[in-house]
Amino acid sequence: MAKKKAASLSQVIMTEMVLPNDTNTLNNLMGGKLMHWMDIVAAIAAQKHSNRIVVTASADSISFKHPIALGNVVTLKAFVTRAFNSSMEVYIEVFAEDIPANKKITTHRAFFTFVAVDQNGRPIEVPEVEPATPEEVELYEGALRRRQLRLILSKKMDPNDASELKAIFDLNEPK
Ligand SMILES: CC(C)(COP(=O)(O)OP(=O)(O)OC[C@H]1O[C@@H](n2cnc3c(N)ncnc32)[C@H](O)[C@@H]1OP(=O)(O)O)[C@@H](O)C(=O)NCCC(=O)NCCS
């Protein structure tokens, strides 16, 4: 694998304003529009880490807890938590800000996985991630379990091979 790169080098911050065309009939941001922005910010982070063309391989469950209102400013922050062979897990945080009211809340968190590909669309190796801050280390350490879970769910991994997940649930331990 190519040499390590700091997680912070992949960080991307994207700012958007919710305009009338982005909203549903309740004047809140449409979920699909937010997912589009999440896909873009995460793809840029994965490109910065790998310096390659990247494709979205998966998006983990996204729940919409707080509506984001028309006129709010939406900030999306993303960085690569961990890289494997050709794939990279990207962590995305979304904040909504009502600037006139001076209110800012975290509205979403999600993990997307991107795969670096060559000109023919074949997966290609990427550098490892070097985490530094406590948040980066925590996300780096959890990334292996999350990878195993998403590969099992997409039928790309046999649950019996998911050693990190098995260790959490002590699946082989007698009760
Ligand atoms: C993503 C893609 C390149 C994977 O290709 P593949 O032939 O399945 O390749 P492999 O099985 O060798 O997997 C390559 C990597 O993708 C990862 N991967 C494949 N499916 C995945 C999934 N559902 N979730 C997370 N990672 C996945 C593998 O774990 C592997 O990672 P690694 O190299 O770090 O170990 C291929 O499925 C693809 O091109 N998909 C379409 C991507 C696209 O168009 N995205 C836009 C959405 S419309």
The ligand as an SDF file (V2000), in Angstrom:
LIG
                    3D

 48 50  0  0  0  0  0  0  0  0999 V2000
  -17.8700   -0.0530   -6.2450 C   0  0  0  0  0  0  0  0  0  0  0  0
  -17.2940   -0.9790   -7.3090 C   0  0  0  0  0  0  0  0  0  0  0  0
  -16.1200   -0.2960   -8.0100 C   0  0  0  0  0  0  0  0  0  0  0  0
  -16.8100   -2.2420   -6.5980 C   0  0  0  0  0  0  0  0  0  0  0  0
  -16.3950   -3.1070   -7.6190 O   0  0  0  0  0  0  0  0  0  0  0  0
  -16.3140   -4.7090   -7.3970 P   0  0  0  0  0  0  0  0  0  0  0  0
  -16.1260   -5.3460   -8.6850 O   0  0  0  0  0  0  0  0  0  0  0  0
  -17.4450   -5.1240   -6.5190 O   0  0  0  0  0  0  0  0  0  0  0  0
  -14.9360   -4.8010   -6.6950 O   0  0  0  0  0  0  0  0  0  0  0  0
  -14.4710   -5.6390   -5.4610 P   0  0  0  0  0  0  0  0  0  0  0  0
  -15.4230   -6.7020   -5.0160 O   0  0  0  0  0  0  0  0  0  0  0  0
  -13.0840   -6.0150   -5.8170 O   0  0  0  0  0  0  0  0  0  0  0  0
  -14.4380   -4.5190   -4.3420 O   0  0  0  0  0  0  0  0  0  0  0  0
  -13.6150   -3.3980   -4.4500 C   0  0  0  0  0  0  0  0  0  0  0  0
  -13.7650   -2.6290   -3.1760 C   0  0  0  0  0  0  0  0  0  0  0  0
  -15.1040   -2.1490   -3.0680 O   0  0  0  0  0  0  0  0  0  0  0  0
  -15.6050   -2.4610   -1.7890 C   0  0  0  0  0  0  0  0  0  0  0  0
  -17.0360   -2.6070   -1.8950 N   0  0  0  0  0  0  0  0  0  0  0  0
  -17.7060   -3.3020   -2.8440 C   0  0  0  0  0  0  0  0  0  0  0  0
  -19.0390   -3.2220   -2.5780 N   0  0  0  0  0  0  0  0  0  0  0  0
  -19.1830   -2.4730   -1.4750 C   0  0  0  0  0  0  0  0  0  0  0  0
  -20.3020   -2.0350   -0.7180 C   0  0  0  0  0  0  0  0  0  0  0  0
  -21.5540   -2.3610   -1.0450 N   0  0  0  0  0  0  0  0  0  0  0  0
  -20.0720   -1.2800    0.3830 N   0  0  0  0  0  0  0  0  0  0  0  0
  -18.8310   -0.9410    0.7370 C   0  0  0  0  0  0  0  0  0  0  0  0
  -17.7240   -1.3180    0.0580 N   0  0  0  0  0  0  0  0  0  0  0  0
  -17.9070   -2.0750   -1.0360 C   0  0  0  0  0  0  0  0  0  0  0  0
  -14.9190   -3.7520   -1.4390 C   0  0  0  0  0  0  0  0  0  0  0  0
  -14.9490   -3.9740   -0.0400 O   0  0  0  0  0  0  0  0  0  0  0  0
  -13.5260   -3.4920   -1.9300 C   0  0  0  0  0  0  0  0  0  0  0  0
  -12.8300   -2.6960   -0.9850 O   0  0  0  0  0  0  0  0  0  0  0  0
  -11.2370   -2.9130   -0.7390 P   0  0  0  0  0  0  0  0  0  0  0  0
  -10.5640   -2.8840   -2.0700 O   0  0  0  0  0  0  0  0  0  0  0  0
  -10.8490   -1.7410    0.0960 O   0  0  0  0  0  0  0  0  0  0  0  0
  -11.0840   -4.2130   -0.0210 O   0  0  0  0  0  0  0  0  0  0  0  0
  -18.3750   -1.3860   -8.3730 C   0  0  0  0  0  0  0  0  0  0  0  0
  -19.3870   -2.1230   -7.7400 O   0  0  0  0  0  0  0  0  0  0  0  0
  -18.9750   -0.1910   -9.0700 C   0  0  0  0  0  0  0  0  0  0  0  0
  -18.3910    0.3640   -9.9880 O   0  0  0  0  0  0  0  0  0  0  0  0
  -20.1880    0.1840   -8.6520 N   0  0  0  0  0  0  0  0  0  0  0  0
  -20.8880    1.3430   -9.2290 C   0  0  0  0  0  0  0  0  0  0  0  0
  -20.3700    2.6380   -8.5930 C   0  0  0  0  0  0  0  0  0  0  0  0
  -21.2100    3.8080   -9.0140 C   0  0  0  0  0  0  0  0  0  0  0  0
  -21.5460    3.9670  -10.1740 O   0  0  0  0  0  0  0  0  0  0  0  0
  -21.5650    4.6330   -8.0300 N   0  0  0  0  0  0  0  0  0  0  0  0
  -22.4510    5.7210   -8.2470 C   0  0  0  0  0  0  0  0  0  0  0  0
  -23.7950    5.3290   -7.7400 C   0  0  0  0  0  0  0  0  0  0  0  0
  -25.0760    5.5090   -8.8800 S   0  0  0  0  0  0  0  0  0  0  0  0
  1  2  1  0
  2  3  1  0
  2  4  1  0
  2 36  1  0
  4  5  1  0
  5  6  1  0
  6  7  2  0
  6  8  1  0
  6  9  1  0
  9 10  1  0
 10 11  2  0
 10 12  1  0
 10 13  1  0
 13 14  1  0
 14 15  1  0
 15 16  1  0
 15 30  1  0
 16 17  1  0
 17 18  1  0
 17 28  1  0
 18 19  1  0
 18 27  1  0
 19 20  2  0
 20 21  1  0
 21 22  1  0
 21 27  2  0
 22 23  1  0
 22 24  2  0
 24 25  1  0
 25 26  2  0
 26 27  1  0
 28 29  1  0
 28 30  1  0
 30 31  1  0
 31 32  1  0
 32 33  2  0
 32 34  1  0
 32 35  1  0
 36 37  1  0
 36 38  1  0
 38 39  2  0
 38 40  1  0
 40 41  1  0
 41 42  1  0
 42 43  1  0
 43 44  2  0
 43 45  1  0
 45 46  1  0
 46 47  1  0
 47 48  1  0
M  END
$$$$
